[in-house]
Amino acid sequence: MTSLSFKNRIALNYIVGTGLLVLAVFSAIYFIVKLTVYNHIDENLRIEIEDHLKEIRIEKKVIVFMDAEEWEEREHNSVDVNPVFVQFLDLNKKIIEKSPNLKNEKLVFHENKEHFQLFDTKLLGNKIRQIQVPLHIKSKKIGYLIIAMSLSDSSKVLENLLDTLMITFPIILLILFFLARFYAGRSIKPINDIIYTSKIITKDNLKSRIPLPKTRDELFTLSKTINNLLNRIEDAIEREKQFTSDASHELRTPLTVIKGTLEVLIRKTRDSKEYEEKINYCINEVDHLNSLVDQLLLMARFENQKQNIKKENVYLNAAILDVLTLNAEKIKAKKVNVELEAKEEFSIYSDNYLTVTILRNIISNAVKYSNDKTKINISLAREKDKIVCIVSDQGIGIAKKDLESILNPFFRSDSLNHSEIKGTGLGLFIVKRMTDLLQIKFKIESEIGKGTKVLLVFDEYDNSLK
């Protein structure tokens, strides 16, 4: 069974079920015909009994036929066509009279059979249907009447019917097998398309798709689902290729700058001030490189890894103050006025490290891209069972055409010339991935020259426990 093809297994399973059904129908036909034949014979035997009982009388304890021509009827005189055998017995089971067609034979009285019971027996090796009844005169038993009818013709009919059914049954099964195999082959064609498409798909060929069947059945749904899966895989691989290319470029750039700067330094002797200036420049590039590596490692660690999430109580007020402390020097250097509006202490049940990372990236961006002597407003408020955090600045802003692109890795808006502001282009991308991972609503609004507003909506309680 395991070595059979899927098409043949479908056909085999089909004919097994259908074969059992056909067998049941054929059996029902045979037994219905047999029952009909026997009912007809039994009815004829009962009629014969009634007729013979009416046509006899008893004279001086001797059975006399009222109709002397009864024995001359063909059915009593012949054994060729529908013969009816009649026999009279006395109380001692001795034959008094019998029909001419019995000749030298006699019907056997069966002691174990009840009166008026119909049963099968044999006469001259042929099957007959027999009935035996007592004869009474004035309620006194004086003998027995036995009547039998030949079953030869009926047996031949039943045998021919059985032979016909036995020959027809395997032929029907064979025809059904090939029909089922043919239609099964047509039905599983989409599966063959799936197999073929799966074989030709490689990492270098992700464009092939499974042809969708015309009938919108389960195979249509399966083919469409696999095509959607292939689309997602292709998108993921393309994003991975793009990310790898961008990451390589971003890592190579500071390394190239550091190498070039050091090569220039060793070409000739320089004064200590110039050495110090170039070394500080290299240190800044190394810091930038470290930041980039940290963010890449962070992305690799938490990319769709929900099992790495460690939930605990996170106190948002304290987390924001810690982030502001980390950015204190930059805030002071730009003379930015930061205001935190929170009427109460707010806490959520989430991953503390990821939540702080989200806040640090958003607030750091607000400080980094704010103009000098402007204002950054951070607010915390409760809306039903949600906690809303808004971070708004009065910085350089982001062009509307770049609002979606800034969530892509390594993308940096060039709406305004801010090349002097160092960045990796990963901050908001990481924020987006982490908010998705923690199921935090994240929205960003911005306008060139007016600033940026970031909205975070936290669930106060763990939804997984509801």
C-alpha angles and dihedrals in degrees: 000000000000091000093057119101119250090251092054092045090054090049092046093049089048096052092044090058094039092044091056089049093049090047090053091049093047091048090049091050092050096048093044091053091045091049091048092050093048092046089053093050092044090051091051091049092052090049090050090051092051093046095049093047088054094047099055135072134184119241117179089339090306122119111236125185115231088204107048092187092064092093091051093065113112095239090059096039101044138053096198106077123033094323119200115202119206128186134174122206132187123227089277090057091249117145114257098171138348138183117270093244090069090065106168093351128088138201113250117234109226111213093193093058121088123236114274090014115139116220143157122251138148137262120186088347092304125114117251135178112231141189128182126196134176123250117226136187116193090344091308118121111232102165148316138280120212122190126180137177128204118254095192096104093041091048090051090051092050092045092050090048091049092048091049092050093046092051094043095048099068091040090054091047091051092049091046091051094055092043091049090046091051095049092040088055090053092045095052095045089107088057090055088049089052091051092047093047092047090054095053096045114099134156087269094046113048098140099086117103135187114258108245115238117243092234113074096224134125092292089053089053091046093050092047092048092051091048090052089049090051089050091053092046091049091049091047093050092046090050090048092051091048092045092049091049093047093044091050090050094047092048094045095051099065091039090053091048092050093047093048092048093050092046090053091050095055096048092083142357114277135185121265094254092058091046090051092048094051093043091052089049090053091047090055090051090049089051089051089048091049091050091050093049091047091053093046091051089047091053092047092049098051102031101133090326102137091164089069092062113108110192123207140138110300117196105211097193092055093042092054092048090051090052091049089051090053090052095042096112093050091046090050093046092054093039089230117171109225119194125188115200114194124142093194144007111283126201135175135189105243145102107308097203094050093043092051090047090054092050093044094053094046096045092042090054091048090053095041096052098036119110118241117278093012132126134257117196122199117184134182121195140160123239111182105300093342130091115214122204119189123188113187129174138181095229136129094293132210128270115249091238090059099047094096096037094055088071089063118092118268093003116138122181115243096191088115127025104255100143089134089067108086119224144144100220090234102097100087092035089058090045090053094049094047095046089051090049092050094038092241118153110240126189133166129198125182145161129197112262094002104072142246134283122200122195124202122182115193128193106236091211134038107268091201089068094056 
